[in-house]
Amino acid sequence: MISILIMISCGISCCLLYSINYNHSEYVPIFVKKRELNIPKLKGIMETPQRANTLEQLINVYKRLECDHKIFLTTQSTPLLHYIFDKKAP
């Protein structure tokens, strides 16, 4: 009976460690330094500084080049960008 409880507790411990240390999206660990995005549509979302800077720079270039009335195409599925720029996905 004790060996069964030990096996169950070891299994639960392994699952907890796996879920804390592994993240499926681009292998970014859960416990890394993040900051809030400076994008009105994504207010309150925390992201890594590198990705936050990339998104903010992309939005600045989009506004600076006045791309509101231009066709928006990407080579990969990017629903986040379609949402941010208010563009209908093709």
Phi and psi in radians as a Rosetta constraint file:
Dihedral C 1 N 2 CA 2 C 2 CIRCULARHARMONIC -1.158 0.35
Dihedral N 2 CA 2 C 2 N 3 CIRCULARHARMONIC -0.688 0.35
Dihedral C 2 N 3 CA 3 C 3 CIRCULARHARMONIC -1.128 0.35
Dihedral N 3 CA 3 C 3 N 4 CIRCULARHARMONIC -0.604 0.35
Dihedral C 3 N 4 CA 4 C 4 CIRCULARHARMONIC -1.162 0.35
Dihedral N 4 CA 4 C 4 N 5 CIRCULARHARMONIC -0.748 0.35
Dihedral C 4 N 5 CA 5 C 5 CIRCULARHARMONIC -1.121 0.35
Dihedral N 5 CA 5 C 5 N 6 CIRCULARHARMONIC -0.671 0.35
Dihedral C 5 N 6 CA 6 C 6 CIRCULARHARMONIC -1.134 0.35
Dihedral N 6 CA 6 C 6 N 7 CIRCULARHARMONIC -0.754 0.35
Dihedral C 6 N 7 CA 7 C 7 CIRCULARHARMONIC -1.108 0.35
Dihedral N 7 CA 7 C 7 N 8 CIRCULARHARMONIC -0.739 0.35
Dihedral C 7 N 8 CA 8 C 8 CIRCULARHARMONIC -1.131 0.35
Dihedral N 8 CA 8 C 8 N 9 CIRCULARHARMONIC -0.768 0.35
Dihedral C 8 N 9 CA 9 C 9 CIRCULARHARMONIC -1.160 0.35
Dihedral N 9 CA 9 C 9 N 10 CIRCULARHARMONIC -0.632 0.35
Dihedral C 9 N 10 CA 10 C 10 CIRCULARHARMONIC -1.140 0.35
Dihedral N 10 CA 10 C 10 N 11 CIRCULARHARMONIC -0.717 0.35
Dihedral C 10 N 11 CA 11 C 11 CIRCULARHARMONIC -1.112 0.35
Dihedral N 11 CA 11 C 11 N 12 CIRCULARHARMONIC -0.771 0.35
Dihedral C 11 N 12 CA 12 C 12 CIRCULARHARMONIC -1.140 0.35
Dihedral N 12 CA 12 C 12 N 13 CIRCULARHARMONIC -0.711 0.35
Dihedral C 12 N 13 CA 13 C 13 CIRCULARHARMONIC -1.078 0.35
Dihedral N 13 CA 13 C 13 N 14 CIRCULARHARMONIC -0.761 0.35
Dihedral C 13 N 14 CA 14 C 14 CIRCULARHARMONIC -1.089 0.35
Dihedral N 14 CA 14 C 14 N 15 CIRCULARHARMONIC -0.752 0.35
Dihedral C 14 N 15 CA 15 C 15 CIRCULARHARMONIC -1.104 0.35
Dihedral N 15 CA 15 C 15 N 16 CIRCULARHARMONIC -0.716 0.35
Dihedral C 15 N 16 CA 16 C 16 CIRCULARHARMONIC -1.143 0.35
Dihedral N 16 CA 16 C 16 N 17 CIRCULARHARMONIC -0.787 0.35
Dihedral C 16 N 17 CA 17 C 17 CIRCULARHARMONIC -1.089 0.35
Dihedral N 17 CA 17 C 17 N 18 CIRCULARHARMONIC -0.705 0.35
Dihedral C 17 N 18 CA 18 C 18 CIRCULARHARMONIC -1.116 0.35
Dihedral N 18 CA 18 C 18 N 19 CIRCULARHARMONIC -0.780 0.35
Dihedral C 18 N 19 CA 19 C 19 CIRCULARHARMONIC -1.225 0.35
Dihedral N 19 CA 19 C 19 N 20 CIRCULARHARMONIC -0.489 0.35
Dihedral C 19 N 20 CA 20 C 20 CIRCULARHARMONIC -1.395 0.35
Dihedral N 20 CA 20 C 20 N 21 CIRCULARHARMONIC -0.675 0.35
Dihedral C 20 N 21 CA 21 C 21 CIRCULARHARMONIC -1.617 0.35
Dihedral N 21 CA 21 C 21 N 22 CIRCULARHARMONIC -0.206 0.35
Dihedral C 21 N 22 CA 22 C 22 CIRCULARHARMONIC -2.113 0.35
Dihedral N 22 CA 22 C 22 N 23 CIRCULARHARMONIC 2.323 0.35
Dihedral C 22 N 23 CA 23 C 23 CIRCULARHARMONIC -2.270 0.35
Dihedral N 23 CA 23 C 23 N 24 CIRCULARHARMONIC 2.278 0.35
Dihedral C 23 N 24 CA 24 C 24 CIRCULARHARMONIC -1.289 0.35
Dihedral N 24 CA 24 C 24 N 25 CIRCULARHARMONIC -0.473 0.35
Dihedral C 24 N 25 CA 25 C 25 CIRCULARHARMONIC -1.508 0.35
Dihedral N 25 CA 25 C 25 N 26 CIRCULARHARMONIC 1.792 0.35
Dihedral C 25 N 26 CA 26 C 26 CIRCULARHARMONIC 1.031 0.35
Dihedral N 26 CA 26 C 26 N 27 CIRCULARHARMONIC 0.352 0.35
Dihedral C 26 N 27 CA 27 C 27 CIRCULARHARMONIC 0.994 0.35
Dihedral N 27 CA 27 C 27 N 28 CIRCULARHARMONIC 0.669 0.35
Dihedral C 27 N 28 CA 28 C 28 CIRCULARHARMONIC -1.631 0.35
Dihedral N 28 CA 28 C 28 N 29 CIRCULARHARMONIC 2.054 0.35
Dihedral C 28 N 29 CA 29 C 29 CIRCULARHARMONIC -1.051 0.35
Dihedral N 29 CA 29 C 29 N 30 CIRCULARHARMONIC 2.696 0.35
Dihedral C 29 N 30 CA 30 C 30 CIRCULARHARMONIC -1.172 0.35
Dihedral N 30 CA 30 C 30 N 31 CIRCULARHARMONIC -0.717 0.35
Dihedral C 30 N 31 CA 31 C 31 CIRCULARHARMONIC -1.691 0.35
Dihedral N 31 CA 31 C 31 N 32 CIRCULARHARMONIC 1.137 0.35
Dihedral C 31 N 32 CA 32 C 32 CIRCULARHARMONIC -2.098 0.35
Dihedral N 32 CA 32 C 32 N 33 CIRCULARHARMONIC 2.858 0.35
Dihedral C 32 N 33 CA 33 C 33 CIRCULARHARMONIC -1.170 0.35
Dihedral N 33 CA 33 C 33 N 34 CIRCULARHARMONIC 2.220 0.35
Dihedral C 33 N 34 CA 34 C 34 CIRCULARHARMONIC -2.292 0.35
Dihedral N 34 CA 34 C 34 N 35 CIRCULARHARMONIC 2.817 0.35
Dihedral C 34 N 35 CA 35 C 35 CIRCULARHARMONIC -2.385 0.35
Dihedral N 35 CA 35 C 35 N 36 CIRCULARHARMONIC 2.808 0.35
Dihedral C 35 N 36 CA 36 C 36 CIRCULARHARMONIC -1.330 0.35
Dihedral N 36 CA 36 C 36 N 37 CIRCULARHARMONIC 2.444 0.35
Dihedral C 36 N 37 CA 37 C 37 CIRCULARHARMONIC -1.236 0.35
Dihedral N 37 CA 37 C 37 N 38 CIRCULARHARMONIC 2.486 0.35
Dihedral C 37 N 38 CA 38 C 38 CIRCULARHARMONIC -1.723 0.35
Dihedral N 38 CA 38 C 38 N 39 CIRCULARHARMONIC 0.864 0.35
Dihedral C 38 N 39 CA 39 C 39 CIRCULARHARMONIC -2.203 0.35
Dihedral N 39 CA 39 C 39 N 40 CIRCULARHARMONIC 2.141 0.35
Dihedral C 39 N 40 CA 40 C 40 CIRCULARHARMONIC -0.952 0.35
Dihedral N 40 CA 40 C 40 N 41 CIRCULARHARMONIC -0.728 0.35
Dihedral C 40 N 41 CA 41 C 41 CIRCULARHARMONIC -1.230 0.35
Dihedral N 41 CA 41 C 41 N 42 CIRCULARHARMONIC -0.345 0.35
Dihedral C 41 N 42 CA 42 C 42 CIRCULARHARMONIC -1.995 0.35
Dihedral N 42 CA 42 C 42 N 43 CIRCULARHARMONIC 0.499 0.35
Dihedral C 42 N 43 CA 43 C 43 CIRCULARHARMONIC -1.046 0.35
Dihedral N 43 CA 43 C 43 N 44 CIRCULARHARMONIC 2.321 0.35
Dihedral C 43 N 44 CA 44 C 44 CIRCULARHARMONIC 1.620 0.35
Dihedral N 44 CA 44 C 44 N 45 CIRCULARHARMONIC -0.148 0.35
Dihedral C 44 N 45 CA 45 C 45 CIRCULARHARMONIC -1.516 0.35
Dihedral N 45 CA 45 C 45 N 46 CIRCULARHARMONIC 2.285 0.35
Dihedral C 45 N 46 CA 46 C 46 CIRCULARHARMONIC -1.681 0.35
Dihedral N 46 CA 46 C 46 N 47 CIRCULARHARMONIC 2.416 0.35
Dihedral C 46 N 47 CA 47 C 47 CIRCULARHARMONIC -2.550 0.35
Dihedral N 47 CA 47 C 47 N 48 CIRCULARHARMONIC 2.824 0.35
Dihedral C 47 N 48 CA 48 C 48 CIRCULARHARMONIC -1.106 0.35
Dihedral N 48 CA 48 C 48 N 49 CIRCULARHARMONIC 2.609 0.35
Dihedral C 48 N 49 CA 49 C 49 CIRCULARHARMONIC -0.991 0.35
Dihedral N 49 CA 49 C 49 N 50 CIRCULARHARMONIC -0.660 0.35
Dihedral C 49 N 50 CA 50 C 50 CIRCULARHARMONIC -1.118 0.35
Dihedral N 50 CA 50 C 50 N 51 CIRCULARHARMONIC -0.835 0.35
Dihedral C 50 N 51 CA 51 C 51 CIRCULARHARMONIC -1.213 0.35
Dihedral N 51 CA 51 C 51 N 52 CIRCULARHARMONIC -0.668 0.35
Dihedral C 51 N 52 CA 52 C 52 CIRCULARHARMONIC -1.074 0.35
Dihedral N 52 CA 52 C 52 N 53 CIRCULARHARMONIC -0.776 0.35
Dihedral C 52 N 53 CA 53 C 53 CIRCULARHARMONIC -1.089 0.35
Dihedral N 53 CA 53 C 53 N 54 CIRCULARHARMONIC -0.721 0.35
Dihedral C 53 N 54 CA 54 C 54 CIRCULARHARMONIC -1.088 0.35
Dihedral N 54 CA 54 C 54 N 55 CIRCULARHARMONIC -0.814 0.35
Dihedral C 54 N 55 CA 55 C 55 CIRCULARHARMONIC -1.115 0.35
Dihedral N 55 CA 55 C 55 N 56 CIRCULARHARMONIC -0.745 0.35
Dihedral C 55 N 56 CA 56 C 56 CIRCULARHARMONIC -1.167 0.35
Dihedral N 56 CA 56 C 56 N 57 CIRCULARHARMONIC -0.686 0.35
Dihedral C 56 N 57 CA 57 C 57 CIRCULARHARMONIC -1.152 0.35
Dihedral N 57 CA 57 C 57 N 58 CIRCULARHARMONIC -0.686 0.35
Dihedral C 57 N 58 CA 58 C 58 CIRCULARHARMONIC -1.093 0.35
Dihedral N 58 CA 58 C 58 N 59 CIRCULARHARMONIC -0.739 0.35
Dihedral C 58 N 59 CA 59 C 59 CIRCULARHARMONIC -1.165 0.35
Dihedral N 59 CA 59 C 59 N 60 CIRCULARHARMONIC -0.700 0.35
Dihedral C 59 N 60 CA 60 C 60 CIRCULARHARMONIC -1.092 0.35
Dihedral N 60 CA 60 C 60 N 61 CIRCULARHARMONIC -0.742 0.35
Dihedral C 60 N 61 CA 61 C 61 CIRCULARHARMONIC -1.169 0.35
Dihedral N 61 CA 61 C 61 N 62 CIRCULARHARMONIC -0.702 0.35
Dihedral C 61 N 62 CA 62 C 62 CIRCULARHARMONIC -1.028 0.35
Dihedral N 62 CA 62 C 62 N 63 CIRCULARHARMONIC -0.768 0.35
Dihedral C 62 N 63 CA 63 C 63 CIRCULARHARMONIC -1.251 0.35
Dihedral N 63 CA 63 C 63 N 64 CIRCULARHARMONIC -0.724 0.35
Dihedral C 63 N 64 CA 64 C 64 CIRCULARHARMONIC -1.110 0.35
Dihedral N 64 CA 64 C 64 N 65 CIRCULARHARMONIC -0.659 0.35
Dihedral C 64 N 65 CA 65 C 65 CIRCULARHARMONIC -1.529 0.35
Dihedral N 65 CA 65 C 65 N 66 CIRCULARHARMONIC 0.058 0.35
Dihedral C 65 N 66 CA 66 C 66 CIRCULARHARMONIC 0.886 0.35
Dihedral N 66 CA 66 C 66 N 67 CIRCULARHARMONIC 1.074 0.35
Dihedral C 66 N 67 CA 67 C 67 CIRCULARHARMONIC -1.617 0.35
Dihedral N 67 CA 67 C 67 N 68 CIRCULARHARMONIC 0.231 0.35
Dihedral C 67 N 68 CA 68 C 68 CIRCULARHARMONIC -1.041 0.35
Dihedral N 68 CA 68 C 68 N 69 CIRCULARHARMONIC -0.635 0.35
Dihedral C 68 N 69 CA 69 C 69 CIRCULARHARMONIC -1.837 0.35
Dihedral N 69 CA 69 C 69 N 70 CIRCULARHARMONIC 0.271 0.35
Dihedral C 69 N 70 CA 70 C 70 CIRCULARHARMONIC -1.749 0.35
Dihedral N 70 CA 70 C 70 N 71 CIRCULARHARMONIC 2.827 0.35
Dihedral C 70 N 71 CA 71 C 71 CIRCULARHARMONIC -1.287 0.35
Dihedral N 71 CA 71 C 71 N 72 CIRCULARHARMONIC 2.383 0.35
Dihedral C 71 N 72 CA 72 C 72 CIRCULARHARMONIC -1.957 0.35
Dihedral N 72 CA 72 C 72 N 73 CIRCULARHARMONIC 1.908 0.35
Dihedral C 72 N 73 CA 73 C 73 CIRCULARHARMONIC -2.165 0.35
Dihedral N 73 CA 73 C 73 N 74 CIRCULARHARMONIC 2.467 0.35
Dihedral C 73 N 74 CA 74 C 74 CIRCULARHARMONIC -2.270 0.35
Dihedral N 74 CA 74 C 74 N 75 CIRCULARHARMONIC 2.776 0.35
Dihedral C 74 N 75 CA 75 C 75 CIRCULARHARMONIC -1.520 0.35
Dihedral N 75 CA 75 C 75 N 76 CIRCULARHARMONIC -0.223 0.35
Dihedral C 75 N 76 CA 76 C 76 CIRCULARHARMONIC -2.196 0.35
Dihedral N 76 CA 76 C 76 N 77 CIRCULARHARMONIC 2.935 0.35
Dihedral C 76 N 77 CA 77 C 77 CIRCULARHARMONIC -1.275 0.35
Dihedral N 77 CA 77 C 77 N 78 CIRCULARHARMONIC 2.015 0.35
Dihedral C 77 N 78 CA 78 C 78 CIRCULARHARMONIC -2.297 0.35
Dihedral N 78 CA 78 C 78 N 79 CIRCULARHARMONIC 1.231 0.35
Dihedral C 78 N 79 CA 79 C 79 CIRCULARHARMONIC -1.101 0.35
Dihedral N 79 CA 79 C 79 N 80 CIRCULARHARMONIC -0.479 0.35
Dihedral C 79 N 80 CA 80 C 80 CIRCULARHARMONIC -1.101 0.35
Dihedral N 80 CA 80 C 80 N 81 CIRCULARHARMONIC -0.755 0.35
Dihedral C 80 N 81 CA 81 C 81 CIRCULARHARMONIC -1.188 0.35
Dihedral N 81 CA 81 C 81 N 82 CIRCULARHARMONIC -0.662 0.35
Dihedral C 81 N 82 CA 82 C 82 CIRCULARHARMONIC -1.082 0.35
Dihedral N 82 CA 82 C 82 N 83 CIRCULARHARMONIC -0.672 0.35
Dihedral C 82 N 83 CA 83 C 83 CIRCULARHARMONIC -1.173 0.35
Dihedral N 83 CA 83 C 83 N 84 CIRCULARHARMONIC -0.805 0.35
Dihedral C 83 N 84 CA 84 C 84 CIRCULARHARMONIC -1.110 0.35
Dihedral N 84 CA 84 C 84 N 85 CIRCULARHARMONIC -0.741 0.35
Dihedral C 84 N 85 CA 85 C 85 CIRCULARHARMONIC -1.582 0.35
Dihedral N 85 CA 85 C 85 N 86 CIRCULARHARMONIC 0.056 0.35
Dihedral C 85 N 86 CA 86 C 86 CIRCULARHARMONIC 0.964 0.35
Dihedral N 86 CA 86 C 86 N 87 CIRCULARHARMONIC 0.805 0.35
Dihedral C 86 N 87 CA 87 C 87 CIRCULARHARMONIC -1.957 0.35
Dihedral N 87 CA 87 C 87 N 88 CIRCULARHARMONIC 2.470 0.35
Dihedral C 87 N 88 CA 88 C 88 CIRCULARHARMONIC -1.379 0.35
Dihedral N 88 CA 88 C 88 N 89 CIRCULARHARMONIC 2.314 0.35
Dihedral C 88 N 89 CA 89 C 89 CIRCULARHARMONIC -1.205 0.35
Dihedral N 89 CA 89 C 89 N 90 CIRCULARHARMONIC 2.448 0.35
